[in-house]
Amino acid sequence: MKKKNLVAKGMAMLMACALVIGNTGITAHAYVADDGTVHSDREAGGSSASDGSDNIGGGSSSSGGSNSGGGSSSSYDDGCARSDREAGGSSASDGSDNIGGSSTASAPKAAGTEASAGKEKFRATANAGAGTYKVTHKGIDIATFKLMDADKKNVSCTKVTLKQRDDKKYAIDFQVADAKGLTVGAPLDRTYMYNTLGVSYVTINDTVVIDIEAEAQAAAAK
């Protein structure tokens, strides 16, 4: 009987060892931590995420949507979530995430069309109905020329343009059916028009009424 008992115990021990060896490498175990939470460990060395997502060792997941541009979201000790761009920049204080450069709105162009009298280009707003020709250079209003009658009232014209004359010089020319008694009102200092922009004259029906080039030369001689 004693021999039978010893044999039975030996067989039981061998079977138990075989079961343990056969299950090695695939068994996961759970333990209860001091805080009462159940934790599980993988034998490969990783541990399950505390939220049960098993997102271990990979990229982090952001809550409430993803950052455009491939940024990641991190949680800090203060409980606040912060996002960092992979380029190394941080989110703008206004939440716009516009980091690494500023966007500048283009300045609106001045009204009118581009014109040139051989020097710097400018913009001209010609209004035949009002009898005016407005010059704007680098966003600054330089001068407005107005066709007027003897009483200094604005007079309309059939056409007002910047044109090159036969002497190859440029003039602001007002075209009218009858030029009698008409003149052109203009700023007192017109030297900028010639020195910087290259406009030499103001004319009515191709007749010079203001010699801007001569005025500029006289001012330079003083």
FILUMBA-214928 format. One record per residue (C-alpha): residue number from 0; residue in one letter; x, y, z. Coordinates in Angstrom, 3 decimals. Layout:
<nodes>
<node><resi>NUM</resi><resn>A</resn><xx>X</xx><yy>Y</yy><zz>Z</zz></node>
...
</nodes>
This chain:
<nodes>
<node><resi>0</resi><resn>M</resn><xx>0.000</xx><yy>0.000</yy><zz>0.000</zz></node>
<node><resi>1</resi><resn>K</resn><xx>2.821</xx><yy>2.371</yy><zz>0.845</zz></node>
<node><resi>2</resi><resn>K</resn><xx>4.412</xx><yy>1.760</yy><zz>-2.546</zz></node>
<node><resi>3</resi><resn>K</resn><xx>1.095</xx><yy>2.448</yy><zz>-4.298</zz></node>
<node><resi>4</resi><resn>N</resn><xx>0.696</xx><yy>5.739</yy><zz>-2.409</zz></node>
<node><resi>5</resi><resn>L</resn><xx>4.227</xx><yy>6.824</yy><zz>-3.296</zz></node>
<node><resi>6</resi><resn>V</resn><xx>3.662</xx><yy>6.010</yy><zz>-6.961</zz></node>
<node><resi>7</resi><resn>A</resn><xx>0.367</xx><yy>7.935</yy><zz>-6.975</zz></node>
<node><resi>8</resi><resn>K</resn><xx>1.974</xx><yy>10.990</yy><zz>-5.359</zz></node>
<node><resi>9</resi><resn>G</resn><xx>4.852</xx><yy>10.857</yy><zz>-7.837</zz></node>
<node><resi>10</resi><resn>M</resn><xx>2.474</xx><yy>10.712</yy><zz>-10.797</zz></node>
<node><resi>11</resi><resn>A</resn><xx>0.462</xx><yy>13.648</yy><zz>-9.432</zz></node>
<node><resi>12</resi><resn>M</resn><xx>3.624</xx><yy>15.754</yy><zz>-9.067</zz></node>
<node><resi>13</resi><resn>L</resn><xx>4.736</xx><yy>14.932</yy><zz>-12.626</zz></node>
<node><resi>14</resi><resn>M</resn><xx>1.339</xx><yy>15.919</yy><zz>-14.033</zz></node>
<node><resi>15</resi><resn>A</resn><xx>1.368</xx><yy>19.224</yy><zz>-12.111</zz></node>
<node><resi>16</resi><resn>C</resn><xx>4.852</xx><yy>20.066</yy><zz>-13.416</zz></node>
<node><resi>17</resi><resn>A</resn><xx>3.782</xx><yy>19.248</yy><zz>-16.969</zz></node>
<node><resi>18</resi><resn>L</resn><xx>0.789</xx><yy>21.595</yy><zz>-16.688</zz></node>
<node><resi>19</resi><resn>V</resn><xx>2.939</xx><yy>24.453</yy><zz>-15.389</zz></node>
<node><resi>20</resi><resn>I</resn><xx>5.575</xx><yy>23.980</yy><zz>-18.108</zz></node>
<node><resi>21</resi><resn>G</resn><xx>2.940</xx><yy>23.774</yy><zz>-20.836</zz></node>
<node><resi>22</resi><resn>N</resn><xx>1.320</xx><yy>27.058</yy><zz>-19.776</zz></node>
<node><resi>23</resi><resn>T</resn><xx>4.566</xx><yy>29.047</yy><zz>-19.401</zz></node>
<node><resi>24</resi><resn>G</resn><xx>4.724</xx><yy>32.143</yy><zz>-21.668</zz></node>
<node><resi>25</resi><resn>I</resn><xx>1.014</xx><yy>32.631</yy><zz>-22.164</zz></node>
<node><resi>26</resi><resn>T</resn><xx>-0.263</xx><yy>33.216</yy><zz>-18.652</zz></node>
<node><resi>27</resi><resn>A</resn><xx>-1.292</xx><yy>36.739</yy><zz>-17.594</zz></node>
<node><resi>28</resi><resn>H</resn><xx>-1.936</xx><yy>37.406</yy><zz>-13.958</zz></node>
<node><resi>29</resi><resn>A</resn><xx>-3.774</xx><yy>40.072</yy><zz>-12.060</zz></node>
<node><resi>30</resi><resn>Y</resn><xx>-2.983</xx><yy>41.614</yy><zz>-8.735</zz></node>
<node><resi>31</resi><resn>V</resn><xx>-4.697</xx><yy>44.029</yy><zz>-6.401</zz></node>
<node><resi>32</resi><resn>A</resn><xx>-2.696</xx><yy>47.152</yy><zz>-5.533</zz></node>
<node><resi>33</resi><resn>D</resn><xx>-2.801</xx><yy>48.912</yy><zz>-2.179</zz></node>
<node><resi>34</resi><resn>D</resn><xx>-5.345</xx><yy>51.379</yy><zz>-3.539</zz></node>
<node><resi>35</resi><resn>G</resn><xx>-7.801</xx><yy>48.600</yy><zz>-4.222</zz></node>
<node><resi>36</resi><resn>T</resn><xx>-7.448</xx><yy>48.857</yy><zz>-8.031</zz></node>
<node><resi>37</resi><resn>V</resn><xx>-7.017</xx><yy>45.698</yy><zz>-10.103</zz></node>
<node><resi>38</resi><resn>H</resn><xx>-3.965</xx><yy>45.892</yy><zz>-12.397</zz></node>
<node><resi>39</resi><resn>S</resn><xx>-2.812</xx><yy>43.448</yy><zz>-15.086</zz></node>
<node><resi>40</resi><resn>D</resn><xx>0.739</xx><yy>42.948</yy><zz>-16.396</zz></node>
<node><resi>41</resi><resn>R</resn><xx>1.848</xx><yy>41.536</yy><zz>-19.716</zz></node>
<node><resi>42</resi><resn>E</resn><xx>4.728</xx><yy>39.076</yy><zz>-19.551</zz></node>
<node><resi>43</resi><resn>A</resn><xx>6.273</xx><yy>40.861</yy><zz>-22.587</zz></node>
<node><resi>44</resi><resn>G</resn><xx>7.156</xx><yy>43.733</yy><zz>-20.238</zz></node>
<node><resi>45</resi><resn>G</resn><xx>4.429</xx><yy>46.233</yy><zz>-21.190</zz></node>
<node><resi>46</resi><resn>S</resn><xx>1.548</xx><yy>47.240</yy><zz>-19.000</zz></node>
<node><resi>47</resi><resn>S</resn><xx>-2.029</xx><yy>48.011</yy><zz>-19.966</zz></node>
<node><resi>48</resi><resn>A</resn><xx>-3.084</xx><yy>51.648</yy><zz>-20.079</zz></node>
<node><resi>49</resi><resn>S</resn><xx>-4.995</xx><yy>52.735</yy><zz>-17.015</zz></node>
<node><resi>50</resi><resn>D</resn><xx>-8.028</xx><yy>53.587</yy><zz>-19.162</zz></node>
<node><resi>51</resi><resn>G</resn><xx>-8.183</xx><yy>50.069</yy><zz>-20.585</zz></node>
<node><resi>52</resi><resn>S</resn><xx>-7.266</xx><yy>51.167</yy><zz>-24.114</zz></node>
<node><resi>53</resi><resn>D</resn><xx>-4.051</xx><yy>49.070</yy><zz>-24.259</zz></node>
<node><resi>54</resi><resn>N</resn><xx>-2.434</xx><yy>51.962</yy><zz>-26.235</zz></node>
<node><resi>55</resi><resn>I</resn><xx>1.067</xx><yy>51.231</yy><zz>-24.966</zz></node>
<node><resi>56</resi><resn>G</resn><xx>4.383</xx><yy>52.270</yy><zz>-26.444</zz></node>
<node><resi>57</resi><resn>G</resn><xx>2.805</xx><yy>54.035</yy><zz>-29.441</zz></node>
<node><resi>58</resi><resn>G</resn><xx>1.663</xx><yy>57.575</yy><zz>-30.198</zz></node>
<node><resi>59</resi><resn>S</resn><xx>-0.437</xx><yy>59.308</yy><zz>-27.629</zz></node>
<node><resi>60</resi><resn>S</resn><xx>-4.131</xx><yy>59.842</yy><zz>-28.169</zz></node>
<node><resi>61</resi><resn>S</resn><xx>-5.761</xx><yy>63.207</yy><zz>-27.693</zz></node>
<node><resi>62</resi><resn>S</resn><xx>-9.145</xx><yy>63.653</yy><zz>-26.106</zz></node>
<node><resi>63</resi><resn>G</resn><xx>-11.893</xx><yy>65.689</yy><zz>-27.712</zz></node>
<node><resi>64</resi><resn>G</resn><xx>-10.497</xx><yy>65.706</yy><zz>-31.241</zz></node>
<node><resi>65</resi><resn>S</resn><xx>-7.052</xx><yy>65.767</yy><zz>-32.802</zz></node>
<node><resi>66</resi><resn>N</resn><xx>-4.604</xx><yy>68.583</yy><zz>-33.363</zz></node>
<node><resi>67</resi><resn>S</resn><xx>-4.210</xx><yy>69.483</yy><zz>-37.040</zz></node>
<node><resi>68</resi><resn>G</resn><xx>-0.647</xx><yy>69.175</yy><zz>-38.252</zz></node>
<node><resi>69</resi><resn>G</resn><xx>0.176</xx><yy>65.957</yy><zz>-36.396</zz></node>
<node><resi>70</resi><resn>G</resn><xx>0.589</xx><yy>67.438</yy><zz>-32.920</zz></node>
<node><resi>71</resi><resn>S</resn><xx>0.352</xx><yy>65.320</yy><zz>-29.787</zz></node>
<node><resi>72</resi><resn>S</resn><xx>-1.530</xx><yy>65.993</yy><zz>-26.574</zz></node>
<node><resi>73</resi><resn>S</resn><xx>0.113</xx><yy>65.570</yy><zz>-23.157</zz></node>
<node><resi>74</resi><resn>S</resn><xx>-1.388</xx><yy>65.635</yy><zz>-19.671</zz></node>
<node><resi>75</resi><resn>Y</resn><xx>0.597</xx><yy>67.393</yy><zz>-16.944</zz></node>
<node><resi>76</resi><resn>D</resn><xx>0.522</xx><yy>67.187</yy><zz>-13.160</zz></node>
<node><resi>77</resi><resn>D</resn><xx>-1.848</xx><yy>70.144</yy><zz>-12.969</zz></node>
<node><resi>78</resi><resn>G</resn><xx>-4.458</xx><yy>68.206</yy><zz>-14.945</zz></node>
<node><resi>79</resi><resn>C</resn><xx>-4.298</xx><yy>70.534</yy><zz>-17.967</zz></node>
<node><resi>80</resi><resn>A</resn><xx>-3.859</xx><yy>69.155</yy><zz>-21.476</zz></node>
<node><resi>81</resi><resn>R</resn><xx>-1.256</xx><yy>70.860</yy><zz>-23.634</zz></node>
<node><resi>82</resi><resn>S</resn><xx>-0.476</xx><yy>70.248</yy><zz>-27.292</zz></node>
<node><resi>83</resi><resn>D</resn><xx>2.955</xx><yy>70.505</yy><zz>-28.901</zz></node>
<node><resi>84</resi><resn>R</resn><xx>3.739</xx><yy>70.517</yy><zz>-32.617</zz></node>
<node><resi>85</resi><resn>E</resn><xx>6.410</xx><yy>68.112</yy><zz>-33.826</zz></node>
<node><resi>86</resi><resn>A</resn><xx>8.237</xx><yy>71.099</yy><zz>-35.343</zz></node>
<node><resi>87</resi><resn>G</resn><xx>8.958</xx><yy>72.225</yy><zz>-31.800</zz></node>
<node><resi>88</resi><resn>G</resn><xx>6.536</xx><yy>75.140</yy><zz>-31.620</zz></node>
<node><resi>89</resi><resn>S</resn><xx>3.909</xx><yy>75.584</yy><zz>-28.973</zz></node>
<node><resi>90</resi><resn>S</resn><xx>0.287</xx><yy>76.583</yy><zz>-29.305</zz></node>
<node><resi>91</resi><resn>A</resn><xx>-0.381</xx><yy>80.303</yy><zz>-29.551</zz></node>
<node><resi>92</resi><resn>S</resn><xx>-1.826</xx><yy>81.889</yy><zz>-26.427</zz></node>
<node><resi>93</resi><resn>D</resn><xx>-5.026</xx><yy>82.676</yy><zz>-28.303</zz></node>
<node><resi>94</resi><resn>G</resn><xx>-5.544</xx><yy>79.036</yy><zz>-29.237</zz></node>
<node><resi>95</resi><resn>S</resn><xx>-4.951</xx><yy>79.623</yy><zz>-32.928</zz></node>
<node><resi>96</resi><resn>D</resn><xx>-1.938</xx><yy>77.270</yy><zz>-33.223</zz></node>
<node><resi>97</resi><resn>N</resn><xx>-0.487</xx><yy>79.764</yy><zz>-35.721</zz></node>
<node><resi>98</resi><resn>I</resn><xx>3.144</xx><yy>79.121</yy><zz>-34.742</zz></node>
<node><resi>99</resi><resn>G</resn><xx>6.403</xx><yy>79.605</yy><zz>-36.608</zz></node>
<node><resi>100</resi><resn>G</resn><xx>5.381</xx><yy>82.546</yy><zz>-38.703</zz></node>
<node><resi>101</resi><resn>S</resn><xx>2.953</xx><yy>85.371</yy><zz>-38.876</zz></node>
<node><resi>102</resi><resn>S</resn><xx>0.369</xx><yy>85.971</yy><zz>-41.531</zz></node>
<node><resi>103</resi><resn>T</resn><xx>0.240</xx><yy>89.450</yy><zz>-42.856</zz></node>
<node><resi>104</resi><resn>A</resn><xx>-2.753</xx><yy>90.755</yy><zz>-44.679</zz></node>
<node><resi>105</resi><resn>S</resn><xx>-1.939</xx><yy>92.389</yy><zz>-47.971</zz></node>
<node><resi>106</resi><resn>A</resn><xx>-2.425</xx><yy>96.136</yy><zz>-48.002</zz></node>
<node><resi>107</resi><resn>P</resn><xx>-5.275</xx><yy>97.133</yy><zz>-50.303</zz></node>
<node><resi>108</resi><resn>K</resn><xx>-4.228</xx><yy>98.749</yy><zz>-53.558</zz></node>
<node><resi>109</resi><resn>A</resn><xx>-5.046</xx><yy>102.373</yy><zz>-54.123</zz></node>
<node><resi>110</resi><resn>A</resn><xx>-7.903</xx><yy>103.062</yy><zz>-56.487</zz></node>
<node><resi>111</resi><resn>G</resn><xx>-7.204</xx><yy>103.773</yy><zz>-60.113</zz></node>
<node><resi>112</resi><resn>T</resn><xx>-4.957</xx><yy>102.264</yy><zz>-62.752</zz></node>
<node><resi>113</resi><resn>E</resn><xx>-1.192</xx><yy>101.927</yy><zz>-62.876</zz></node>
<node><resi>114</resi><resn>A</resn><xx>0.545</xx><yy>104.672</yy><zz>-64.815</zz></node>
<node><resi>115</resi><resn>S</resn><xx>4.121</xx><yy>105.585</yy><zz>-65.665</zz></node>
<node><resi>116</resi><resn>A</resn><xx>5.752</xx><yy>108.759</yy><zz>-66.951</zz></node>
<node><resi>117</resi><resn>G</resn><xx>9.227</xx><yy>107.303</yy><zz>-67.279</zz></node>
<node><resi>118</resi><resn>K</resn><xx>10.207</xx><yy>107.344</yy><zz>-63.600</zz></node>
<node><resi>119</resi><resn>E</resn><xx>8.469</xx><yy>105.684</yy><zz>-60.647</zz></node>
<node><resi>120</resi><resn>K</resn><xx>5.100</xx><yy>104.097</yy><zz>-61.326</zz></node>
<node><resi>121</resi><resn>F</resn><xx>2.009</xx><yy>105.511</yy><zz>-59.666</zz></node>
<node><resi>122</resi><resn>R</resn><xx>-1.753</xx><yy>104.996</yy><zz>-59.673</zz></node>
<node><resi>123</resi><resn>A</resn><xx>-4.082</xx><yy>107.409</yy><zz>-61.416</zz></node>
<node><resi>124</resi><resn>T</resn><xx>-7.812</xx><yy>107.863</yy><zz>-60.951</zz></node>
<node><resi>125</resi><resn>A</resn><xx>-9.179</xx><yy>109.724</yy><zz>-63.963</zz></node>
<node><resi>126</resi><resn>N</resn><xx>-12.770</xx><yy>110.984</yy><zz>-63.757</zz></node>
<node><resi>127</resi><resn>A</resn><xx>-13.865</xx><yy>112.798</yy><zz>-66.904</zz></node>
<node><resi>128</resi><resn>G</resn><xx>-17.373</xx><yy>113.368</yy><zz>-65.515</zz></node>
<node><resi>129</resi><resn>A</resn><xx>-15.931</xx><yy>115.315</yy><zz>-62.568</zz></node>
<node><resi>130</resi><resn>G</resn><xx>-13.042</xx><yy>116.769</yy><zz>-64.557</zz></node>
<node><resi>131</resi><resn>T</resn><xx>-10.446</xx><yy>115.411</yy><zz>-62.117</zz></node>
<node><resi>132</resi><resn>Y</resn><xx>-7.201</xx><yy>113.433</yy><zz>-62.248</zz></node>
<node><resi>133</resi><resn>K</resn><xx>-5.984</xx><yy>112.032</yy><zz>-58.923</zz></node>
<node><resi>134</resi><resn>V</resn><xx>-2.401</xx><yy>110.763</yy><zz>-58.433</zz></node>
<node><resi>135</resi><resn>T</resn><xx>-1.481</xx><yy>108.240</yy><zz>-55.715</zz></node>
<node><resi>136</resi><resn>H</resn><xx>2.092</xx><yy>107.071</yy><zz>-55.118</zz></node>
<node><resi>137</resi><resn>K</resn><xx>3.056</xx><yy>104.333</yy><zz>-52.624</zz></node>
<node><resi>138</resi><resn>G</resn><xx>-0.361</xx><yy>104.577</yy><zz>-51.020</zz></node>
<node><resi>139</resi><resn>I</resn><xx>-0.134</xx><yy>108.351</yy><zz>-50.499</zz></node>
<node><resi>140</resi><resn>D</resn><xx>-2.337</xx><yy>110.866</yy><zz>-52.317</zz></node>
<node><resi>141</resi><resn>I</resn><xx>0.092</xx><yy>113.192</yy><zz>-54.091</zz></node>
<node><resi>142</resi><resn>A</resn><xx>-2.150</xx><yy>115.553</yy><zz>-56.030</zz></node>
<node><resi>143</resi><resn>T</resn><xx>-5.564</xx><yy>115.994</yy><zz>-57.572</zz></node>
<node><resi>144</resi><resn>F</resn><xx>-5.840</xx><yy>118.111</yy><zz>-60.724</zz></node>
<node><resi>145</resi><resn>K</resn><xx>-9.256</xx><yy>119.700</yy><zz>-61.365</zz></node>
<node><resi>146</resi><resn>L</resn><xx>-10.585</xx><yy>121.278</yy><zz>-64.531</zz></node>
<node><resi>147</resi><resn>M</resn><xx>-12.331</xx><yy>124.522</yy><zz>-63.523</zz></node>
<node><resi>148</resi><resn>D</resn><xx>-14.118</xx><yy>127.471</yy><zz>-65.072</zz></node>
<node><resi>149</resi><resn>A</resn><xx>-13.507</xx><yy>131.168</yy><zz>-64.336</zz></node>
<node><resi>150</resi><resn>D</resn><xx>-15.589</xx><yy>130.895</yy><zz>-61.151</zz></node>
<node><resi>151</resi><resn>K</resn><xx>-13.393</xx><yy>128.000</yy><zz>-59.847</zz></node>
<node><resi>152</resi><resn>K</resn><xx>-16.192</xx><yy>125.501</yy><zz>-60.302</zz></node>
<node><resi>153</resi><resn>N</resn><xx>-15.420</xx><yy>121.993</yy><zz>-61.490</zz></node>
<node><resi>154</resi><resn>V</resn><xx>-16.078</xx><yy>121.353</yy><zz>-65.165</zz></node>
<node><resi>155</resi><resn>S</resn><xx>-16.456</xx><yy>117.964</yy><zz>-66.794</zz></node>
<node><resi>156</resi><resn>C</resn><xx>-14.403</xx><yy>116.958</yy><zz>-69.810</zz></node>
<node><resi>157</resi><resn>T</resn><xx>-14.660</xx><yy>114.395</yy><zz>-72.554</zz></node>
<node><resi>158</resi><resn>K</resn><xx>-11.375</xx><yy>112.703</yy><zz>-71.585</zz></node>
<node><resi>159</resi><resn>V</resn><xx>-8.487</xx><yy>113.077</yy><zz>-69.137</zz></node>
<node><resi>160</resi><resn>T</resn><xx>-5.347</xx><yy>110.967</yy><zz>-69.527</zz></node>
<node><resi>161</resi><resn>L</resn><xx>-1.614</xx><yy>110.784</yy><zz>-69.008</zz></node>
<node><resi>162</resi><resn>K</resn><xx>-0.061</xx><yy>111.012</yy><zz>-72.461</zz></node>
<node><resi>163</resi><resn>Q</resn><xx>3.369</xx><yy>111.339</yy><zz>-74.008</zz></node>
<node><resi>164</resi><resn>R</resn><xx>3.759</xx><yy>114.413</yy><zz>-76.170</zz></node>
<node><resi>165</resi><resn>D</resn><xx>5.725</xx><yy>114.836</yy><zz>-79.365</zz></node>
<node><resi>166</resi><resn>D</resn><xx>8.693</xx><yy>116.113</yy><zz>-77.325</zz></node>
<node><resi>167</resi><resn>K</resn><xx>8.661</xx><yy>112.722</yy><zz>-75.516</zz></node>
<node><resi>168</resi><resn>K</resn><xx>7.651</xx><yy>114.369</yy><zz>-72.249</zz></node>
<node><resi>169</resi><resn>Y</resn><xx>4.529</xx><yy>113.397</yy><zz>-70.305</zz></node>
<node><resi>170</resi><resn>A</resn><xx>1.473</xx><yy>115.521</yy><zz>-69.609</zz></node>
<node><resi>171</resi><resn>I</resn><xx>-1.843</xx><yy>115.155</yy><zz>-67.823</zz></node>
<node><resi>172</resi><resn>D</resn><xx>-4.156</xx><yy>116.233</yy><zz>-70.604</zz></node>
<node><resi>173</resi><resn>F</resn><xx>-7.795</xx><yy>117.337</yy><zz>-70.303</zz></node>
<node><resi>174</resi><resn>Q</resn><xx>-9.820</xx><yy>117.151</yy><zz>-73.532</zz></node>
<node><resi>175</resi><resn>V</resn><xx>-12.874</xx><yy>119.435</yy><zz>-73.846</zz></node>
<node><resi>176</resi><resn>A</resn><xx>-15.107</xx><yy>120.710</yy><zz>-76.626</zz></node>
<node><resi>177</resi><resn>D</resn><xx>-14.516</xx><yy>124.362</yy><zz>-75.677</zz></node>
<node><resi>178</resi><resn>A</resn><xx>-11.489</xx><yy>125.355</yy><zz>-73.602</zz></node>
<node><resi>179</resi><resn>K</resn><xx>-12.345</xx><yy>129.053</yy><zz>-73.371</zz></node>
<node><resi>180</resi><resn>G</resn><xx>-12.017</xx><yy>130.391</yy><zz>-69.805</zz></node>
<node><resi>181</resi><resn>L</resn><xx>-10.944</xx><yy>127.037</yy><zz>-68.391</zz></node>
<node><resi>182</resi><resn>T</resn><xx>-7.998</xx><yy>126.400</yy><zz>-66.123</zz></node>
<node><resi>183</resi><resn>V</resn><xx>-6.660</xx><yy>123.587</yy><zz>-63.967</zz></node>
<node><resi>184</resi><resn>G</resn><xx>-6.541</xx><yy>123.726</yy><zz>-60.199</zz></node>
<node><resi>185</resi><resn>A</resn><xx>-3.571</xx><yy>121.925</yy><zz>-58.639</zz></node>
<node><resi>186</resi><resn>P</resn><xx>-1.480</xx><yy>121.833</yy><zz>-55.434</zz></node>
<node><resi>187</resi><resn>L</resn><xx>0.947</xx><yy>124.719</yy><zz>-55.013</zz></node>
<node><resi>188</resi><resn>D</resn><xx>3.993</xx><yy>122.455</yy><zz>-54.866</zz></node>
<node><resi>189</resi><resn>R</resn><xx>3.996</xx><yy>120.220</yy><zz>-57.918</zz></node>
<node><resi>190</resi><resn>T</resn><xx>7.740</xx><yy>119.434</yy><zz>-58.037</zz></node>
<node><resi>191</resi><resn>Y</resn><xx>7.178</xx><yy>115.877</yy><zz>-56.781</zz></node>
<node><resi>192</resi><resn>M</resn><xx>5.194</xx><yy>115.168</yy><zz>-59.931</zz></node>
<node><resi>193</resi><resn>Y</resn><xx>8.265</xx><yy>115.824</yy><zz>-62.073</zz></node>
<node><resi>194</resi><resn>N</resn><xx>11.197</xx><yy>114.941</yy><zz>-59.784</zz></node>
<node><resi>195</resi><resn>T</resn><xx>9.823</xx><yy>111.581</yy><zz>-58.637</zz></node>
<node><resi>196</resi><resn>L</resn><xx>7.158</xx><yy>110.591</yy><zz>-61.153</zz></node>
<node><resi>197</resi><resn>G</resn><xx>8.330</xx><yy>112.277</yy><zz>-64.365</zz></node>
<node><resi>198</resi><resn>V</resn><xx>5.183</xx><yy>114.271</yy><zz>-65.256</zz></node>
<node><resi>199</resi><resn>S</resn><xx>6.303</xx><yy>117.478</yy><zz>-67.018</zz></node>
<node><resi>200</resi><resn>Y</resn><xx>3.057</xx><yy>119.284</yy><zz>-67.845</zz></node>
<node><resi>201</resi><resn>V</resn><xx>-0.658</xx><yy>119.712</yy><zz>-67.330</zz></node>
<node><resi>202</resi><resn>T</resn><xx>-2.446</xx><yy>120.535</yy><zz>-70.583</zz></node>
<node><resi>203</resi><resn>I</resn><xx>-5.906</xx><yy>121.345</yy><zz>-71.910</zz></node>
<node><resi>204</resi><resn>N</resn><xx>-6.436</xx><yy>120.116</yy><zz>-75.446</zz></node>
<node><resi>205</resi><resn>D</resn><xx>-2.637</xx><yy>119.617</yy><zz>-75.624</zz></node>
<node><resi>206</resi><resn>T</resn><xx>-1.939</xx><yy>123.252</yy><zz>-74.691</zz></node>
<node><resi>207</resi><resn>V</resn><xx>0.347</xx><yy>123.643</yy><zz>-71.669</zz></node>
<node><resi>208</resi><resn>V</resn><xx>-1.366</xx><yy>125.369</yy><zz>-68.729</zz></node>
<node><resi>209</resi><resn>I</resn><xx>1.075</xx><yy>124.245</yy><zz>-65.991</zz></node>
<node><resi>210</resi><resn>D</resn><xx>4.778</xx><yy>123.647</yy><zz>-66.702</zz></node>
<node><resi>211</resi><resn>I</resn><xx>5.679</xx><yy>121.328</yy><zz>-63.813</zz></node>
<node><resi>212</resi><resn>E</resn><xx>9.188</xx><yy>120.598</yy><zz>-65.109</zz></node>
<node><resi>213</resi><resn>A</resn><xx>10.058</xx><yy>124.293</yy><zz>-65.232</zz></node>
<node><resi>214</resi><resn>E</resn><xx>8.722</xx><yy>124.762</yy><zz>-61.684</zz></node>
<node><resi>215</resi><resn>A</resn><xx>10.869</xx><yy>121.855</yy><zz>-60.435</zz></node>
<node><resi>216</resi><resn>Q</resn><xx>13.994</xx><yy>123.256</yy><zz>-62.107</zz></node>
<node><resi>217</resi><resn>A</resn><xx>13.358</xx><yy>126.715</yy><zz>-60.644</zz></node>
<node><resi>218</resi><resn>A</resn><xx>12.921</xx><yy>125.256</yy><zz>-57.168</zz></node>
<node><resi>219</resi><resn>A</resn><xx>16.162</xx><yy>123.301</yy><zz>-57.484</zz></node>
<node><resi>220</resi><resn>A</resn><xx>18.067</xx><yy>126.440</yy><zz>-58.540</zz></node>
<node><resi>221</resi><resn>K</resn><xx>17.131</xx><yy>128.353</yy><zz>-55.359</zz></node>
</nodes>
